[in-house]
């Protein structure tokens, strides 16, 4: 018997395969599953034409007929937007991705990490390629961020990011458009970029290039490293409420007056 080609696709959407885990994360964030009459429907992903290479990878990984088309149109963001769209209509393919966690129709609020076993860094890289960003702040610091309407996805990135870097992030929807913005900076961004965008990983070319670029950043010798943020415990919250005095609480809890004042306001206004 001939040896199996290691580059050959595994079972379609086997999420333990890094390529499918990435593809699923990308489609979950930036794809669309539409249902027509009867058994009709389609799974599509429309992206900037500069990234058409990733759609060709999806086509290679999909053992069902799929097509890639291009179009140029005027949008609110550009007078000439050149996009590429990958489309697969197979009912079997649609059923598989639907069962794994891509719902029909609007999905931004409801998507969540798969229940089945999956390759975590590759899934999150797909999410970040679709809805995230890597680059440099105006001050020249590296960053990695994700913008998502899904509580489950934003919380999972925070959970996984802490495992990889030890840096804790909490999430809350911004007041302007109700989405979550999870951001990592400097060495933490470098750690995550190295972890997610490893050699040979499937990714958007320009984001992979950004991931490689920010890994070269070196903290200036004059820039101090901020100490880890000290989290409030339930016992400290209870003592702060009991004292109801930022100055006294600061002495009792070994915290600053300002920290106690802000925390007390949050507790009293149910903003924790």
SVG drawing of the C-alpha trace seen along z (x, -y; Angstrom):
<svg xmlns="http://www.w3.org/2000/svg" viewBox="-39 -59 57 61">
<polyline fill="none" stroke="black" stroke-width="0.4" points="0.0,0.0 1.4,-3.4 2.1,-5.9 -0.6,-8.5 0.2,-12.0 0.6,-14.1 -0.5,-17.2 -3.8,-15.6 -6.9,-17.0 -8.2,-15.0 -12.0,-14.4 -13.7,-17.6 -13.8,-20.0 -11.9,-17.7 -11.1,-20.5 -8.1,-18.7 -6.5,-19.3 -4.8,-22.8 -5.9,-23.7 -9.6,-23.0 -9.5,-24.6 -8.2,-27.8 -10.7,-27.6 -13.6,-27.1 -12.5,-30.0 -12.2,-32.3 -15.6,-31.2 -17.3,-31.5 -16.2,-35.1 -16.2,-36.2 -18.3,-33.7 -22.1,-33.6 -24.4,-30.5 -27.6,-31.2 -30.6,-29.0 -32.9,-29.0 -36.1,-27.1 -36.1,-23.4 -32.6,-22.1 -31.0,-25.1 -28.5,-27.3 -24.8,-28.3 -21.8,-29.0 -19.8,-32.1 -16.9,-34.2 -16.2,-37.5 -12.9,-39.2 -10.5,-41.8 -9.2,-40.4 -5.6,-40.8 -6.3,-37.9 -7.7,-35.6 -5.0,-33.1 -6.7,-32.0 -9.9,-31.3 -7.9,-29.1 -6.7,-27.2 -10.3,-26.8 -11.1,-25.5 -8.3,-22.9 -9.5,-21.8 -13.1,-21.3 -14.0,-18.0 -17.1,-19.5 -17.5,-21.7 -16.9,-25.4 -16.2,-28.5 -14.3,-31.7 -15.5,-34.9 -14.3,-38.5 -16.1,-41.8 -15.4,-45.5 -17.9,-47.9 -18.4,-51.2 -18.9,-51.0 -19.2,-53.4 -15.5,-52.9 -14.0,-52.9 -15.0,-54.2 -13.5,-51.0 -13.6,-47.9 -12.2,-44.8 -13.4,-41.7 -13.3,-37.9 -16.0,-35.5 -15.7,-31.7 -19.0,-29.8 -20.0,-26.2 -23.6,-25.0 -23.3,-21.4 -26.0,-20.5 -23.6,-18.0 -20.9,-20.6 -23.4,-23.1 -24.8,-20.6 -21.3,-19.8 -20.3,-23.4 -23.8,-24.2 -23.5,-21.3 -20.1,-22.5 -21.3,-26.0 -21.9,-28.2 -25.6,-29.2 -27.7,-30.2 -28.2,-33.9 -27.0,-36.6 -24.5,-35.1 -22.1,-37.7 -23.6,-37.6 -24.1,-33.8 -20.9,-32.2 -18.8,-30.4 -15.8,-28.0 -16.6,-24.5 -17.8,-21.8 -15.8,-19.1 -12.0,-18.8 -10.2,-21.4 -6.7,-22.9 -7.0,-26.0 -4.2,-28.3 -5.3,-27.6 -9.0,-28.3 -8.1,-31.6 -5.7,-32.6 -8.7,-32.1 -10.8,-34.3 -8.1,-37.0 -7.4,-36.9 -11.1,-37.6 -12.0,-40.0 -8.7,-41.0 -5.7,-43.1 -1.9,-43.1 0.4,-46.0 1.8,-49.1 0.2,-51.7 0.7,-55.4 3.5,-55.3 5.2,-52.5 4.3,-49.7 3.3,-46.2 -0.3,-45.2 -2.7,-42.3 -6.4,-42.8 -9.8,-41.3 -13.1,-43.0 -16.1,-40.7 -19.8,-40.9 -19.6,-37.4 -19.2,-37.2 -18.1,-33.6 -15.4,-34.2 -14.0,-37.3 -14.0,-35.6 -12.2,-32.5 -9.4,-34.7 -8.9,-36.2 -8.9,-32.7 -6.4,-31.3 -4.3,-34.5 -3.8,-34.2 -2.7,-30.6 -0.1,-31.5 1.2,-34.8 0.0,-35.0 -1.6,-38.4 -5.2,-38.7 -7.8,-40.6 -11.5,-41.2 -14.1,-42.1 -17.0,-44.6 -19.0,-45.9 -18.0,-49.4 -20.8,-51.9 -20.5,-53.1 -21.4,-50.0 -21.8,-47.2 -18.8,-45.1 -15.9,-43.8 -12.3,-45.0 -9.7,-42.7 -6.2,-44.2 -2.7,-43.0 0.4,-45.2 4.2,-45.0 5.8,-41.7 2.3,-40.1 1.4,-40.9 4.7,-39.4 4.1,-36.2 0.7,-35.7 1.8,-36.6 4.6,-34.0 2.2,-31.4 -0.6,-31.9 1.5,-32.7 4.0,-29.9 6.1,-28.7 4.0,-26.9 0.6,-28.0 -2.3,-28.8 -2.9,-32.6 -3.6,-35.8 -0.3,-36.8 -0.3,-40.4 -1.3,-39.5 1.4,-36.8 3.9,-39.4 2.7,-41.8 3.1,-39.0 6.6,-38.5 7.4,-42.2 6.2,-42.9 8.2,-40.0 11.4,-42.0 10.4,-44.9 12.7,-45.4 11.6,-47.4 13.7,-50.6 16.0,-50.4 14.4,-53.5 10.9,-52.0 9.8,-50.5 7.8,-47.3 4.5,-47.9 3.9,-45.4 1.1,-42.9 -2.3,-44.3 -3.6,-43.3 -7.1,-42.0 -9.8,-42.7 -11.0,-39.7 -14.5,-39.2 -13.1,-39.6 -11.5,-42.9 -14.8,-44.1 -16.7,-43.2 -14.2,-45.1 -14.3,-48.1 -18.1,-48.2 -18.0,-47.8 -15.6,-50.7 -17.2,-52.8 -14.2,-55.1 -11.4,-55.1 -8.8,-56.5 -9.4,-53.9 -9.8,-51.1 -6.5,-52.1 -4.7,-51.7 -6.5,-48.4 -6.1,-46.8 -2.7,-48.3 -4.1,-50.0 -4.1,-53.6 -6.9,-56.0 -7.7,-56.4 -7.9,-52.6 -10.3,-52.2 -12.4,-55.2 -12.9,-53.9 -13.6,-50.4 -16.1,-51.6 -18.0,-53.6 -18.1,-50.6 -19.5,-48.3 -22.1,-50.9 -23.2,-51.4 -23.2,-47.8 -20.5,-48.4 -18.1,-45.5"/>
</svg>
